[in-house]
Amino acid sequence: GAGAGADGADDDDEEGRLFVRNLPFRTTEDDLRAHFAAHGHVSEVHLPADDLGRGKGFAFVSFLLPEAAAAALKALDGAPFQGRILHVLPGRRRPAEGANPDDPNLSFKEKREAERKAKAADSTGWHAGHVRSDAAVAAAAAKMGVAARDLYSVESQGAGDVAVAVALAETDLVRENKEYFAAEGIDVSAFDSSGAEIKRSRTTVVVKNLPFGTDEESLRPLFEPHGSIIRFLLPPSGTLAAVEYNAAAEAKAALKRMAYRRL
């Protein structure tokens, strides 16, 4: 009969990804990242946790380059770490998460949604300081003391006046949001930077593209099912929020489930 030999098993290996077990429960993602980084650039550490936020004794460490993972495997398998002997194995290929944007059977809408979700966790080009145009219109209307629809009235406003008012309102919103987060100890320089060297929190999810006036009462319940929230920040405009979880795995779950969700 048919059987799977060594070649068949190797097909399931994922280059650059390692499975690490026999970890102390106190081990953190930062501990693992620092320990494995001696062998190459670590692109991701996944440390599953229980309901109390404690590690389960195993983790997945992904390297940018497969040869770095091979070097770490050779050097660290059987080596001591925090009082235990590490068991390091080649990682198995992860099951596909969601649709593949390259799937020819997807409709245009499905393909676009898959591409957007795939980019949701990518820090490159991350621009959380942006606010949506209708939020800027609502903010401008609030400052002028008129209804948003009245801004578009050709009888009361010229097209140039509307464009200027909205542009100024958007600039004010971005500035006010940044001042709010800076006062809360958030490094807002990361909001506008696309640099790969910017270090961002792995326990915090930034929620952007919110309508003007979004409140915590309506937004927070959407994020509570994904983990233990230790800080929820929402500036007065309600156009941008930051949700900090107790564990990185919780933030990752929230990002995966909430990316591009309509409110």
N, C-alpha and C positions, 0 to 999 in steps of 0.2 A: 504494500500500500504506500500511499504518498506520505512524506514526512518532511518536517522543517529541519534543515541542517544548520550549520553555523552561518552560512551565507544568508539564509532566510532570517535568522535572528538579528544579524547585523543590520538588516534593512530597517529595523524598528529603532535603531539607535539614533539619537539626535546629536550631531556634532556640536561641540561647544557647551553641552549641558551635562552636569554631574549630579548624581544622587548621593547625598551625604546622610549617613545614619549614625546612631549611637551618640547623639548629641545630648548634653545636659539640658534639662528643661529651662534653665536660666539663660541659655544662649540667645543672643539677639541677632537680628539681620546685620547690624553694624559689626558685631563680633566676627561673623562669618565673612562679610565683605572684606574686612581688614586682613583676616587670616589668609584668604585665597588670593587677594590682590597682589601678593608677592610674586605670583606666577603669570600675571597678565591682567588686562582690563576686564573687570567683572561688570557685565551689563545688567544682570538681574539676580536677586536673591529672593527665593520664595520659601518662607518659613511658616508652615501651617501651624495654627494655634487653636487651642480649645476655647470654650466659652468664656474663660477667665483671662484669656490673652496669653496663656503659657504655651511655650512650644511643645510639640508632640514628639520631639526626639529625632526628627529627620528634616531635611531641607533639600531644595534644588538650587544649584549655583550655576549660572550661565555666564560663559565668557564670550567676548566679542570675537575671538579667534579660536578655532578648534585646536590649534597647536598649544595654546595657553591652557586649555582644559586638559589636554593630554599630559602636559608638564605637571599640572596640579594633581592629577590622578596618580601619577607616578610618585610624586614627592609626599603626598599627604595620606594616601591609603595606608592605614596601619600606624600612622603617626599620632603622638599624644596631642590632645586639645582639651583644655579646661578640665584636666584630671581624668579624661577618658581616651580610649583608642578609637580614632576615626575609622569608619568603613566608608570608602569612597568608590562609587561604581559609575560607569557611563550612564547618563540619563536616557530614559526611554522617550520616544517621540510622544509629545503631548497630543491628545485628541484635538481635532479642529474645533475652534471656538467660533460659532457663527458661520455665516456664509463666506466663501472665498471670493474676493472681488474679481478674480480671473475666471470664475466659473462661467462658461459660455451660455449656460441655461438660465442665467439670471436676467430679469428684466432690467431696463435702464434704471428704474427707481430702486430696485433691490441692489444693483451693483453700486449705485451711488451711496446708499445707506451702509453697505458693507465697507466701502472705502472710508467713509466718515468714521465709522466705529473703529476701524483699524488704526486710524490716525489719532484717536482720542487720547491714547496713552503715550503718544509720541511727544517728547518735550521740544523737538526741533520746530521752530516757528511758533512757539507757544506765545500767545498774545492775549492774556486774560484781561488786560486793561481796557479792551475795546467794549463799547456799549452799543446795543442795537439802535437803529435809527428811530424806530417808533418810541423807544424809551427817551431818546433825546428830544423828540417832538413833545412828548408828555411833560418832560422836565421844563422845556422852554415855555409851554403853555402855563404850567404851574407858576413859573416866575413872573409871567406877564399877567396872570390872573384871568386867563380866558380858557375856554374849552379847546382841546387839542384840534378838533375839527375846524375851529375858527381861524387857526393859523393858515389854513389852506384857502380861506375865502378871498377871492380876488378883489372883493369889494372893500375889504378892510386892510389887506396886506399885499404888498407887491411881492412878486416871486423872489426878488433879490433880498428883501427884508426877511422873508421866511427862511431862505437858505442861510443867511447870516445868523439869525436867531437860533436855528437848529445847530449850526456849527459851534456857536458859542456855548450853547447848552451842553453839547457833547463834551467839549473841552472842560467845562466846569465839572461835569459828572466824573470824568476820569480823574481830575485833580482831587475832588472831594473824596472819591473812593480810595485813592492812594494815601491821602492824609489820614483817613480813618484806619486803614490797615497798618500804616507806619506807627500810629499811636498804639496799636495793639501788638506791636513787636514783629509784624510781618515784613520780611525783606521784599519791598515792592520792586526792587530792581529786576527781580526775576520775572515780573509780570510782562515786561517789554522785551526781554532778551531772548534771542534764539540761539545763543551760544551753548555749545554742548558741555562747557565746563561749569555752567551754573548749577550749583547743588540745590536741589529742591527737596522739600520734605516728602517722605514716602508714606506718611500717615495723614496727609492733608489733601483734600480734594477741593479745587477751585471751581465754583459754579458760575459760569458766565452766561451772557446773552439772556438775562432775565428782564421781564417787563418792568418799567418804572413803577415803584411802589410795592414791589413784592415784599411780603412780611414773613417773619419767622414762623408764625402760626400755620401758614399754608405750606411753607417750604420744608421746614425741619422734619415733619412726619414722613416725607418721601425718602429721607436718608437714614432715619432711625432703624429701619429693618435690617440694615446691612452691617451693623456693629454698634459698639459703645462709643457715643459721641462725647468727647471731653471738652470740645470748644466749638461754638457755632457763631461765626462772625458775619454780620449783615449790616452794611453801612446804611445811613438814612435813606439814600436813593432807592435801595432795594434792587439795584441792577447787577450786583456782583456779590458772591458769598464765598466763604471759606469754611469747610467742614473738616474738623480735625478728629480723627478716630484714635482709639487706644492702640490699635495695631495696624501695621502696614497691610496685612491681608484683608482687613476690613475696608480700608480705603480703596484697595484694588478691586474688591467686590463691588463697592459702590460705583466706582468709575465704570466698570464693565456693564453694570445694569442700568446706570442712569445716563450714560453718554448719549447725547442728542435726543433725549426723551422730551416730548412736548409736555408743558405744564398746563 
